[in-house]
Amino acid sequence: MCLAIPGKIVEINGDNAVVDYGGVRKKASLMVMPNAKIGDIVLVHAGFAIANVKLDEANEKIEAISYLSKAVREEKERISKEQS
């Protein structure tokens, strides 16, 4: 399964950007998106910015990721209790 995470470009240094994911900042390559600019909201996969997205689409993706994360956490807790 592939997962691309939305974040906002806050800094650009040549072919690399610093992308903010709700307070967590990571580097991402702009080799696939050489025309990206500060303020763009991009999907990042495997360290590469791969597409621009609109804010509402980014928020939908973040909500879905949060939902999946919560479901996985709850399932791990359930399994852990069963094994105790």
C-alpha positions as CSV (number, residue, x, y, z in Angstrom):
1,M,0.0,0.0,0.0
2,C,1.3,3.4,-0.9
3,L,0.5,6.5,1.2
4,A,1.2,10.1,0.3
5,I,0.9,12.6,3.1
6,P,-0.2,16.2,2.5
7,G,1.9,19.1,3.9
8,K,2.7,22.7,3.3
9,I,6.0,23.9,1.7
10,V,7.5,26.4,4.1
11,E,11.0,26.6,2.7
12,I,12.8,25.8,-0.6
13,N,16.5,25.2,-1.0
14,G,17.3,24.3,-4.6
15,D,15.7,20.9,-5.4
16,N,14.6,20.4,-1.8
17,A,11.8,21.8,0.3
18,V,11.0,21.8,4.0
19,V,7.4,20.6,4.3
20,D,5.3,21.2,7.4
21,Y,2.9,18.4,8.4
22,G,0.9,20.1,11.2
23,G,4.0,21.2,13.2
24,V,6.4,18.4,12.1
25,R,8.8,19.6,9.5
26,K,10.6,17.2,7.1
27,K,12.7,17.6,4.0
28,A,11.2,16.5,0.6
29,S,12.7,16.5,-2.9
30,L,11.1,18.7,-5.5
31,M,12.7,16.8,-8.4
32,V,9.2,15.7,-9.6
33,M,7.7,19.2,-9.0
34,P,10.4,21.8,-10.0
35,N,7.8,24.6,-10.2
36,A,6.5,24.1,-6.6
37,K,6.6,27.2,-4.4
38,I,6.4,28.2,-0.8
39,G,2.9,28.0,0.5
40,D,1.9,25.1,-1.9
41,I,0.2,22.2,-0.3
42,V,1.7,19.0,-1.7
43,L,1.4,15.3,-1.4
44,V,4.7,13.7,-0.3
45,H,5.5,10.1,-1.0
46,A,8.8,8.4,-0.2
47,G,10.5,11.8,0.3
48,F,9.3,13.3,-3.0
49,A,6.6,16.0,-3.4
50,I,4.5,14.4,-6.1
51,A,1.4,16.6,-6.5
52,N,-0.3,19.8,-5.5
53,V,-3.6,19.5,-3.6
54,K,-6.2,22.0,-2.5
55,L,-6.6,22.7,1.2
56,D,-10.0,20.9,1.5
57,E,-8.6,17.8,-0.2
58,A,-5.6,17.9,2.1
59,N,-7.8,18.1,5.1
60,E,-9.9,15.1,3.9
61,K,-6.7,13.1,3.5
62,I,-5.5,14.1,7.0
63,E,-8.8,13.1,8.5
64,A,-8.7,9.7,6.8
65,I,-5.2,9.1,8.0
66,S,-6.2,10.0,11.5
67,Y,-9.2,7.7,11.4
68,L,-7.0,4.8,10.1
69,S,-4.3,5.5,12.8
70,K,-7.0,5.4,15.5
71,A,-8.4,2.1,14.1
72,V,-4.9,0.5,14.0
73,R,-4.2,1.7,17.6
74,E,-7.5,0.3,18.9
75,E,-6.9,-3.1,17.1
76,K,-3.4,-3.3,18.6
77,E,-4.9,-2.7,22.1
78,R,-7.6,-5.3,21.5
79,I,-5.0,-7.9,20.5
80,S,-2.7,-7.0,23.4
81,K,-5.6,-7.5,25.8
82,E,-6.5,-10.9,24.3
83,Q,-2.9,-12.1,24.6
84,S,-2.7,-11.1,28.3
